[in-house]
Amino acid sequence: MKKAVFILFFISCFYNSFSQVNNDSIDNKYLEDQLYLSLSYNILLNKPVEDADSPFSLGVSLGFIRDFPFNERRNFGVGVGLGYAYNSYKNTITFFDDKINDSNIIEEYQTKTIRSNIVELPIEIRWRTSTATKFNFWRIYGGFKFSYIFYSNSKLDYNNETISVKNLDVLNNLQYGAILSAGYGTWNLFAYYGLSNLFDSVGSNGEILKVRDFNIGLKFYIL
């Protein structure tokens, strides 16, 4: 975590220096905030009461967003992007699964850790106070993000034994939710609220798991 913060600080300093050097070159067709990097805490919502003691988990994402301004000042428009995200979840959710065992017997498992590798597609409505010569400005970006988990690794507890499973079947690979980022200059607060269920399974109480992903953290924009 400390290394990630140091890297963000270094990039921030580099970006500010770069911006000052190029103050003399005015581009009336400028684009903003096309590269992003974020760090987040991941929280699982709507967990069963008996599984509600999970700690925070870490997430990292980076990618490219194509900026499409709508007006002449170029401070209002949309952004459509493509990126990669890594999320980890440390939890104690108990669920039933009938796809892990060759015997096709439904078994009860308790998750310890889930690590997912994700392709994400953010779509943002963008408002900012930028100009062609103003490199520090206020911004508010909101919209939706669609994600696809292309690889995951999970550690499960079963019969007092920890087993490792790749691409856990009870995970919903396709995820989507609302996103919001706001701030001034380099550093911005951002949040993601999942609107889709993270799992496709039933819990230990026999009810369908409606666990959703909530991320909150810092987002850094450049170029």
KEMARZA-577749 format. One record per residue (C-alpha): residue in three letters; z, x, y. Coordinates in steps of 0.5 Angstrom, whole numbers, plus 500, padded with zeros to 3 digits. Example, Ala and Ser with C-alpha at 12.3 -4.5 7.8 and 13.67 -1.06 7.14 Angstrom:
// KEMARZA-577749
ALA516525491/SER514527498/
END
This chain:
// KEMARZA-577749
MET500500500/LYS502506505/LYS495509503/ALA491503505/VAL495502511/PHE493509513/ILE486508512/LEU486502516/PHE489506522/PHE484511521/ILE478507521/SER481503527/CYS481510531/PHE474512529/TYR472505531/ASN475505538/SER472512539/PHE465510537/SER465504541/GLN467508548/VAL462513546/ASN457507546/ASN459503552/ASP453506556/SER448503551/ILE447495553/ASP444491547/ASN443484550/LYS442482542/TYR448485540/LEU451483533/GLU459483532/ASP464484526/GLN459485520/LEU463489516/TYR470487514/LEU476490510/SER482486508/LEU489487505/SER493480503/TYR499478499/ASN497473494/ILE502467492/LEU501462487/LEU502455489/ASN504448485/LYS507452480/PRO511448475/VAL518448477/GLU521453471/ASP515458473/ALA517458480/ASP520465480/SER514470481/PRO514475486/PHE508477491/SER502480489/LEU497484492/GLY489483494/VAL484487497/SER477485499/LEU471488503/GLY464486504/PHE458485509/ILE457479514/ARG451477517/ASP452475524/PHE448469527/PRO450467534/PHE448461537/ASN448462544/GLU445467549/ARG452470550/ARG452471543/ASN460469542/PHE459463538/GLY455462531/VAL456463524/GLY457468519/VAL454469512/GLY457474507/LEU457477501/GLY463482498/TYR468484493/ALA475482492/TYR480485487/ASN486480486/SER493481482/TYR498476480/LYS505477477/ASN507471475/THR511467469/ILE506461468/THR507458461/PHE501455458/PHE497453452/ASP491456450/ASP486454443/LYS481460445/ILE484466444/ASN486465436/ASP481465431/SER485460427/ASN483455433/ILE491454433/ILE493452440/GLU499457442/GLU503457448/TYR503464452/GLN506466458/THR502470463/LYS505477466/THR500480470/ILE493477471/ARG488482475/SER481479477/ASN475482480/ILE471478484/VAL464477488/GLU466473494/LEU461469499/PRO464467505/ILE461462510/GLU464462517/ILE464459524/ARG465464529/TRP468464536/ARG470470540/THR470472547/SER466478546/THR460481551/ALA455486550/THR460491553/LYS466489551/PHE469492544/ASN476489544/PHE476481544/TRP479475542/ARG476472536/ILE477465531/TYR473465525/GLY474459520/GLY470456514/PHE470457507/LYS469462501/PHE466461494/SER468466489/TYR466468482/ILE471472477/PHE466476473/TYR472480470/SER479479469/ASN484483465/SER491479463/LYS497481460/LEU501475456/ASP507474452/TYR507471446/ASN513471440/ASN516477444/GLU510481444/THR506483450/ILE498483449/SER492485453/VAL486480454/LYS480481457/ASN476475461/LEU482470460/ASP479463458/VAL484459461/LEU482462468/ASN477458472/ASN471463474/LEU469459480/GLN473459486/TYR473456493/GLY477455499/ALA478455506/ILE479461510/LEU481463517/SER482469521/ALA484470528/GLY486476532/TYR485481538/GLY481487537/THR482491531/TRP487487527/ASN487480525/LEU491475521/PHE487472516/ALA489466511/TYR485463505/TYR488457501/GLY485455495/LEU482448494/SER480449486/ASN485450480/LEU486457478/PHE487455471/ASP483450466/SER489449462/VAL496445461/GLY503447462/SER509448457/ASN510441460/GLY504438457/GLU501437464/ILE495440467/LEU496446471/LYS494445478/VAL496452480/ARG492454487/ASP491461490/PHE494462497/ASN493469501/ILE495471507/GLY494478510/LEU491483515/LYS483483516/PHE479489519/TYR472488522/ILE467493524/LEU460493527/
END
